[in-house]
Amino acid sequence: MEALRELYQEVILDHNRSPRNFRVMEGADRKVEGYNPLCGDHYTLFLKLDGDIIRDISFSGTGCAISKASASVMTLSVKGKSKSDADVLFRQFRELVTGGLERSGSGNGLGKLAAFSGVSEFPARVKCATLPWHTLQAALESREAVVSTE
Ligand code: ZN
């Protein structure tokens, strides 16, 4: 049970209990739905952009603790950042949750995102953790669409 305890460590529990930026945004520039049919995670992501900068970001919807906490921490991590900064974070985060980051050793600067390292022990949960990021990527690519992990 050690790995499972790690997976649901305090940051994840906290963000699941009280997700940050968890609201429907009025007048959003971008609005994209993300869906993970394997788990049933289903969120809508809202963005306000200032040129290339993510000026505001929020999400609504329902899903498991991992996906909700991941979306919450993601909004904190990318708010005020440029699209290319967000892309770099996503690449690092994806490496982290698929277990590749230890090998590449590029995990500095992930901050609270590092709380999701335990996800790499549970391949079925990787899609839960990355769903918000795939949805963000679609939103930044100006796609008004429904993103599915399948
Ligand atoms: Zn899930």
Residues whose N, C-alpha, C, O or C-beta is under 5 A from the ligand:
A	BS01	ZN	C39 D41 C64 S67 C128
